[in-house]
Amino acid sequence: MNVVVCPRCNKDVRERSHARGWREDLLKTFNRVPYRCRSCNHRFIDRGMTSNVRKISAGRLSAVLGVAGFAALVWLFSYINSAQRTFAPVEKPALQQPAGEPTS
């Protein structure tokens, strides 16, 4: 098992800190987790210590990619629909017949 070392005081850190916000939740997907050193109270992000985190990370990664793909499709369809409404076809003016020629 890998030991996480505090970058400030170089002591072993064995306890993880809670994730703060969506950025740290996203980092957990890539096996980057927050730690807090009990000696100097320094908070930092480092690699996870166990292989269980990697197994969970694969599930989270697929969930994040699925949500991102769905959001991209929703955006694409709304963009296409707004483009169709914005660029309405322009009617061409009717051609004028020269005077004296019969119309059919």
Residue pairs with C-beta under 8 A, 6 or more apart in sequence:
1 49
1 50
2 47
2 49
3 12
3 14
3 49
4 12
4 13
4 14
4 35
4 46
4 47
4 49
5 11
5 12
5 13
6 12
6 13
6 35
6 37
6 39
6 40
6 42
6 44
7 42
7 44
8 37
8 40
8 42
8 44
9 37
9 39
9 40
9 42
11 37
11 39
11 40
13 35
13 36
13 37
13 38
15 35
15 36
15 38
16 33
16 34
16 35
16 36
17 34
17 35
17 36
17 43
18 34
19 25
19 27
19 28
19 33
19 34
20 34
24 34
24 45
26 64
27 33
27 45
28 48
28 53
28 57
28 60
29 57
29 60
29 61
29 64
30 57
30 61
31 47
31 48
31 53
31 54
31 57
32 45
32 46
32 47
32 48
33 45
33 46
33 47
33 48
33 53
34 43
34 44
34 45
35 43
35 44
35 45
35 46
36 42
36 43
37 43
37 44
48 54
97 103
